[in-house]
Amino acid sequence: MDGAMASQDFTRVPPEQASRPLVVGITGASGFVGTRLIPELVGAGHQCVAFTRDPSRPVYGCRETRALQPPTPADLTGLDALINLAGESVQGVWTSAKKERIRRSRVDVTRALVQALPGSGVRTLVTASATGFYGDRGEEELNEDSPPGRGFLAEVSEEWEGEALAALDHGVRVAMARIGFVVSADGGAMDRIRPLFRFALGGRLGDGRQWMPWVHLDDTVGILRHLLEHEECEGPYQVTAPEPVRNADFTRELAAALHRPAIFHVPAFALRLALGELSTLVLSSTRARPQRTLASGYVFRRPVLREAFLA
């Protein structure tokens, strides 16, 4: 596999309990990542407060649910930290209205949270971002210090992070989690992909040479918790596995994990016709590695792609 580093061990035993329990506000608490993150934090001794558009509906594992209705500032009283996972799904046709919802659900929510920080007592903001920050970069090796790229997702991600960084003016530590393509045995985008392979309809996209910065869901929540609990972590961190893979390798490994062939090939022009601007999401090449994440002491739980597909 291109770029493989099989000799290096990135695995570890499950993390221990946090040394200091925190009260953590979470936006996007009922989403794909949020529903896995809450049990992780509660198991470590933290308490969670969910922020949703409908605070009358409780969120499992959270002691309380509060309203999140931008541009109205949220009620952050009694919180030690915030983890911001809010955001409209990027899946679906990118109409003008869809693109505006993608942008506003990230930028406006983050702005409303930051505006509510003064006097709240919150000392830490961990906010989601995306590897879309880098745009389509071909063979260029990217780390957290690489500049932003071009395109819709790159522009949204840069604006998103900019709103979060405004929290520095209020004395709040800010860590930005640039999340890649999240892999798990169930849920998320994999629920759309896996059935195709099970019916032998899966295959590479375009020429298959584009780099995919993947990450397992367990490491996604693990890194978010790591950034929350380690006060020395500030700035951007990749939430991606130690080794990105090309789309063709991703296809081959998924097919092998499911014991199915991967004989189909979807040409780039067909994807552009069918998906429009959304096709950039699957055709862009992002060779991102988690340089700062590894340097911060995080050790990956599931760094091997084929094993990650089954976990």
C-alpha positions as CSV (number, residue, x, y, z in Angstrom):
1,M,0.0,0.0,0.0
2,D,1.3,3.5,-0.9
3,G,2.8,5.3,2.0
4,A,2.4,2.4,4.4
5,M,4.4,2.3,7.7
6,A,3.5,-1.1,9.0
7,S,6.5,-1.3,11.2
8,Q,5.5,1.6,13.4
9,D,3.1,0.8,16.3
10,F,0.4,3.5,16.9
11,T,-1.8,1.3,19.1
12,R,-2.5,1.6,22.8
13,V,-4.7,0.3,25.6
14,P,-7.9,2.3,26.3
15,P,-7.3,5.6,28.2
16,E,-7.6,5.9,31.9
17,Q,-10.0,8.1,33.7
18,A,-9.4,11.8,33.6
19,S,-7.6,13.3,36.5
20,R,-10.0,16.3,36.8
21,P,-13.7,15.8,36.0
22,L,-15.2,18.6,33.9
23,V,-18.6,19.8,33.0
24,V,-18.6,19.8,29.2
25,G,-21.1,21.4,26.9
26,I,-21.5,19.6,23.6
27,T,-23.1,20.8,20.4
28,G,-24.1,18.2,17.8
29,A,-24.5,15.8,20.8
30,S,-27.1,13.7,18.9
31,G,-25.0,13.3,15.8
32,F,-22.8,10.4,14.6
33,V,-19.7,11.5,16.5
34,G,-21.5,13.1,19.5
35,T,-23.5,10.0,20.4
36,R,-20.2,8.0,20.7
37,L,-18.3,10.9,22.4
38,I,-20.7,11.3,25.3
39,P,-20.3,7.8,26.7
40,E,-16.5,8.2,26.3
41,L,-16.6,11.4,28.4
42,V,-19.0,10.1,31.0
43,G,-17.0,6.9,31.4
44,A,-14.0,9.2,32.1
45,G,-15.9,10.9,34.9
46,H,-17.0,14.1,33.1
47,Q,-20.5,15.4,33.0
48,C,-22.1,16.4,29.7
49,V,-24.6,19.2,28.8
50,A,-26.2,18.9,25.4
51,F,-27.0,22.0,23.2
52,T,-29.8,21.4,20.7
53,R,-32.4,23.3,18.8
54,D,-35.1,21.5,20.8
55,P,-34.0,21.5,24.5
56,S,-37.2,19.8,25.5
57,R,-35.8,16.5,24.2
58,P,-33.2,14.9,26.5
59,V,-30.0,13.5,25.0
60,Y,-28.9,10.1,26.4
61,G,-26.0,10.4,28.8
62,C,-26.3,14.2,29.3
63,R,-27.3,15.6,32.6
64,E,-29.1,18.5,31.0
65,T,-30.1,19.9,27.6
66,R,-30.0,23.6,26.7
67,A,-31.1,25.6,23.7
68,L,-28.8,26.4,20.8
69,Q,-30.6,28.9,18.6
70,P,-28.1,31.3,16.8
71,P,-27.7,34.2,16.7
72,T,-28.9,34.1,20.3
73,P,-25.9,33.5,22.5
74,A,-26.1,30.1,24.3
75,D,-26.3,29.7,28.1
76,L,-22.8,28.5,29.1
77,T,-23.1,29.0,32.9
78,G,-21.6,26.3,35.0
79,L,-19.5,24.8,32.2
80,D,-15.8,24.2,32.2
81,A,-15.4,23.4,28.5
82,L,-17.2,23.2,25.2
83,I,-16.9,20.7,22.4
84,N,-18.5,22.1,19.2
85,L,-19.6,19.4,16.7
86,A,-22.5,21.2,15.2
87,G,-22.8,21.2,11.4
88,E,-25.2,20.4,8.5
89,S,-24.3,17.2,6.8
90,V,-22.2,17.7,3.6
91,Q,-24.0,14.8,2.0
92,G,-26.6,15.6,-0.6
93,V,-26.7,17.8,-3.7
94,W,-25.0,21.1,-3.1
95,T,-27.6,23.6,-4.1
96,S,-27.1,27.2,-3.2
97,A,-29.5,26.7,-0.2
98,K,-27.6,23.6,0.9
99,K,-24.2,25.3,0.8
100,E,-25.6,28.2,2.8
101,R,-26.9,25.7,5.5
102,I,-23.5,24.0,5.6
103,R,-21.8,27.3,6.1
104,R,-24.2,28.9,8.6
105,S,-24.5,25.7,10.7
106,R,-20.8,25.9,11.3
107,V,-19.9,29.5,11.3
108,D,-23.0,31.0,13.0
109,V,-23.1,28.4,15.7
110,T,-19.5,28.9,16.5
111,R,-19.9,32.7,16.6
112,A,-22.9,32.4,19.0
113,L,-20.9,30.2,21.3
114,V,-17.9,32.5,21.4
115,Q,-20.2,35.5,22.0
116,A,-21.5,33.8,25.1
117,L,-18.1,33.1,26.6
118,P,-17.5,36.3,28.6
119,G,-18.3,35.7,32.2
120,S,-19.3,32.0,31.7
121,G,-16.3,30.4,33.3
122,V,-15.5,28.3,30.2
123,R,-11.8,27.8,29.8
124,T,-11.5,25.4,26.9
125,L,-13.1,25.3,23.4
126,V,-12.6,22.2,21.3
127,T,-14.2,22.7,17.9
128,A,-14.6,20.4,15.0
129,S,-13.2,21.4,11.6
130,A,-12.4,19.3,8.6
131,T,-9.5,18.2,6.4
132,G,-11.5,19.9,3.7
133,F,-9.5,22.9,5.0
134,Y,-6.7,21.9,2.7
135,G,-8.7,21.6,-0.5
136,D,-7.5,19.4,-3.4
137,R,-3.7,19.2,-3.0
138,G,-2.6,16.3,-5.1
139,E,0.6,14.6,-3.9
140,E,1.5,17.4,-1.5
141,E,2.1,16.1,2.1
142,L,0.1,18.1,4.5
143,N,0.3,18.6,8.2
144,E,-1.4,21.0,10.7
145,D,0.9,23.9,9.7
146,S,0.0,23.7,6.0
147,P,-1.9,26.7,4.6
148,P,-5.6,26.4,3.6
149,G,-6.5,25.4,0.1
150,R,-9.2,26.6,-2.3
151,G,-12.8,25.6,-2.9
152,F,-16.0,25.8,-1.0
153,L,-15.1,23.4,1.9
154,A,-11.7,25.0,2.3
155,E,-13.3,28.5,2.6
156,V,-16.0,27.2,5.1
157,S,-13.4,25.5,7.2
158,E,-11.1,28.5,7.3
159,E,-14.1,30.8,8.3
160,W,-15.2,28.2,10.9
161,E,-11.8,28.1,12.5
162,G,-11.6,31.8,12.4
163,E,-14.7,32.2,14.5
164,A,-13.4,29.7,17.0
165,L,-10.1,31.5,17.3
166,A,-12.0,34.6,18.4
167,A,-12.4,32.8,21.8
168,L,-8.7,33.6,22.4
169,D,-9.7,37.2,23.1
170,H,-11.7,35.9,26.1
171,G,-8.8,33.9,27.6
172,V,-10.1,30.6,26.4
173,R,-7.9,27.8,25.1
174,V,-8.9,26.8,21.6
175,A,-8.1,23.4,19.9
176,M,-9.4,22.7,16.4
177,A,-10.0,19.1,15.3
178,R,-9.7,18.7,11.5
179,I,-11.6,15.6,11.0
180,G,-11.1,13.3,8.0
181,F,-13.3,10.6,6.6
182,V,-14.7,8.7,9.6
183,V,-14.8,4.9,9.4
184,S,-16.8,2.6,11.6
185,A,-18.6,-0.8,11.5
186,D,-21.9,1.1,11.4
187,G,-23.2,4.6,11.1
188,G,-22.1,7.7,9.2
189,A,-21.1,7.8,5.5
190,M,-20.0,4.1,5.7
191,D,-23.7,3.1,5.9
192,R,-24.1,4.4,2.3
193,I,-20.9,2.8,1.0
194,R,-20.9,-0.7,2.7
195,P,-24.1,-2.0,1.0
196,L,-22.6,-1.3,-2.4
197,F,-19.6,-3.5,-1.7
198,R,-21.7,-6.2,-0.1
199,F,-23.6,-6.5,-3.5
200,A,-20.3,-6.4,-5.4
201,L,-21.1,-2.9,-6.7
202,G,-18.2,-1.1,-5.1
203,G,-15.2,0.3,-6.8
204,R,-12.7,3.1,-7.1
205,L,-13.8,6.6,-7.8
206,G,-12.1,8.5,-10.6
207,D,-8.6,7.3,-11.2
208,G,-8.4,6.1,-7.6
209,R,-5.1,7.9,-6.9
210,Q,-6.6,10.6,-4.7
211,W,-5.5,10.5,-1.1
212,M,-8.1,9.9,1.6
213,P,-7.4,11.1,5.1
214,W,-9.5,8.4,7.0
215,V,-9.9,7.9,10.7
216,H,-11.8,5.4,12.8
217,L,-14.7,6.6,14.9
218,D,-12.9,5.4,18.1
219,D,-9.9,7.6,17.3
220,T,-12.2,10.5,16.4
221,V,-13.7,10.5,19.9
222,G,-10.3,9.6,21.4
223,I,-8.6,12.6,19.9
224,L,-11.5,15.0,20.9
225,R,-11.2,13.8,24.5
226,H,-7.4,14.1,24.3
227,L,-7.7,17.7,23.2
228,L,-10.2,18.4,25.9
229,E,-8.1,17.0,28.8
230,H,-4.7,18.2,27.7
231,E,-4.4,21.9,28.5
232,E,-1.2,22.2,26.5
233,C,-3.1,21.3,23.2
234,E,-3.8,24.5,21.3
235,G,-4.4,25.3,17.7
236,P,-5.1,22.8,14.8
237,Y,-4.8,19.0,15.2
238,Q,-5.5,16.4,12.5
239,V,-8.2,13.8,13.3
240,T,-6.8,11.4,10.8
241,A,-5.1,8.0,10.9
242,P,-1.3,8.1,10.9
243,E,-1.3,7.0,7.2
244,P,-3.7,8.3,4.6
245,V,-4.5,5.9,1.7
246,R,-5.3,6.3,-1.9
247,N,-9.0,5.8,-2.9
248,A,-8.0,2.6,-4.8
249,D,-6.4,1.2,-1.7
250,F,-9.4,2.2,0.4
251,T,-11.6,0.4,-2.0
252,R,-9.4,-2.8,-2.0
253,E,-9.2,-2.9,1.8
254,L,-12.9,-2.5,2.2
255,A,-13.7,-5.2,-0.3
256,A,-11.2,-7.5,1.4
257,A,-12.7,-6.8,4.8
258,L,-16.2,-7.7,3.5
259,H,-14.9,-10.6,1.4
260,R,-16.3,-9.1,-1.8
261,P,-14.9,-8.1,-5.1
262,A,-14.4,-4.5,-6.1
263,I,-14.6,-4.6,-9.9
264,F,-16.5,-1.4,-10.7
265,H,-15.0,1.9,-11.6
266,V,-16.9,5.2,-11.5
267,P,-15.2,7.7,-13.9
268,A,-14.6,11.2,-12.6
269,F,-16.8,12.8,-15.4
270,A,-19.7,10.6,-14.3
271,L,-19.4,11.6,-10.7
272,R,-19.3,15.3,-11.7
273,L,-22.4,14.8,-13.8
274,A,-24.3,13.0,-11.1
275,L,-23.1,14.9,-8.0
276,G,-22.1,18.3,-9.3
277,E,-19.9,20.3,-6.9
278,L,-20.3,17.6,-4.3
279,S,-18.1,15.4,-6.4
280,T,-15.1,17.4,-5.2
281,L,-15.6,15.8,-1.8
282,V,-14.7,12.3,-3.2
283,L,-12.3,13.3,-6.0
284,S,-10.1,15.7,-4.1
285,S,-6.7,14.5,-2.9
286,T,-5.7,15.3,0.7
287,R,-2.5,13.6,1.9
288,A,-2.8,14.7,5.5
289,R,-0.9,13.3,8.4
290,P,-1.5,13.9,12.1
291,Q,1.9,15.4,12.9
292,R,0.9,17.6,15.8
293,T,-1.6,15.0,17.1
294,L,1.1,12.4,17.4
295,A,3.5,14.9,18.9
296,S,1.0,15.8,21.6
297,G,1.1,12.2,22.9
298,Y,-2.0,10.7,21.4
299,V,-1.5,7.1,20.4
300,F,-4.0,5.6,17.9
301,R,-6.4,2.9,18.9
302,R,-7.2,1.7,15.4
303,P,-4.5,2.7,12.9
304,V,-4.9,-0.3,10.5
305,L,-7.5,0.3,7.8
306,R,-8.7,-3.2,7.2
307,E,-9.2,-3.8,10.9
308,A,-10.9,-0.5,11.3
309,F,-13.6,-1.5,8.8
310,L,-14.6,-4.3,11.1
311,A,-14.5,-2.4,14.4
